[in-house]
Amino acid sequence: MLLVGDDWAEDHHDVELMDEAGRTLARARLPEGAAGMARLHAMIGEQLGDNAEAAEVRAGIETDRGLWVMALAAAGYVVYGVNPLQVARYRERHGVSGAKSDTADAHILADMVRTDAHQLRPVAADSPGSQAVKVVARAHKTLIWERARQVQRLRHQLRDFFPAALEAFEDLDAPDALELLARAPDPASAARLTTAQVSAALKRARRRDIKEKTTAIRAALRGSQLAQPPEVTAACAAVVRALAAVITALSEQIHAMEVQVQAHFRRHPDAEIILSQPGLGPILGARVLGEFGDDPLRYANARGRKNYAATSPITRQSGKRKTVMARYVHNDRLRDALDRQAFAALTASPGARAYYDQLRARGTGHRAALRQLANRLVGILHGCLKTRTLYNEATAWPQPASNDIKTAA
């Protein structure tokens, strides 16, 4: 067996080959891309010699995705995607000086695979369809997060010089608000907006009660407020106009990416099962599918899927003291999707609602109750995927929720 440690950087890979006894056989810094992969294969071939076909090659690398990982798996190597935090902890086992180098990390990765492979998770063999869903679903969510950041920047900018706009527009990412702010980004120009201009923007945004909203917006924009010096106001107005344009562009691309997410998701064979789950539509369903993956061997049981989702609690015990607490280290995208599913399931599933209500009646907080409900729903999803059956309310909640409430594991 040959061990490969691969410390990945943006444009190169520090690689070390190691035998089963822990002896270093070869080291190299390889370029990213096909040329580097070809050199790695040549290095491995030199060490294995005539036994290349029968030997097992295991590789450890600080990522679980990308062209390099795909090429390693395609070559038939067993690939372990090692969390950088695990590498840092392993480094501390053998030295406390704090010294670090890419070459040393490559050695650490190879040694981890040699000694602790049974504790590491091999890179999942997800299908190309699942990987495509993950790419577009992550891009869609990233754009939403970025729009939220830009909206907050716009809000802070308006608070500094134009607080009346915050009173006039409840949703700064709404099309009508962005259109009017782009047209009138400062107090003076906003006060000159006519009834026709405001109502036309509201009509294009398909708002209701246009007459009442127009009156309220104009009244807010024409009200008295504190003002910055003219030079500062002009500068702030330029920033508002730029931010409005950025948010508008992001909203357009979010809509375009949403179409891609739904198209890729609906083509996947698991889409029907996932859509049958309470609280999951095509967007949330795509996020759940993309983050869980579709490798049927990735999760040995429902508990493994719950642990990966970080919906199950962890226990810390020392002596007579025992504490059960939520998992704080988790996949943000997956937990966000599962939390949203649990909240939506409160109205979509009577069983889920009863389960949540019983938890709340026992004094469990809202967030903790949602997390336990999400944990239960992950187990139900695992069962449906394993048996290839659609969600059934009677099967999922076979008895009153009061008899079913336990600390999920």
Secondary structure, DSSP 8 states (H G I E B T S, - for coil): -EEEEEEE-SSEEEEEEE-TTS-EEEEEEEESSHHHHHHHHHHHHHHHGGGTTTS-EEEEES-S-SHHHHHHHHTT-EEEE--HHHHHHHHHHH--S----HHHHHHHHHHHHHHHGGGS-B-----HHHHHHHHHHHHHHHHHHHHHHHHHHHHHHHHHH-HHHHHH-S-TTSHHHHHHHHH--SHHHHHT--HHHHHHHHHHTT-SSHHHHHHHHHHHHTS------HHHHHHHHHHHHHHHHHHHHHHHHHHHHHHHHHHHHHTSTTHHHHHTSTT--HHHHHHHHHHH---TTS-SSHHHHHHHHT-S-EEEEETTEEEEE---S--HHHHHHHHHHHHHHHHH-HHHHHHHHHHHHTT--HHHHHHHHHHHHHHHHHHHHHHT----HHHHS-S-GGGT-----
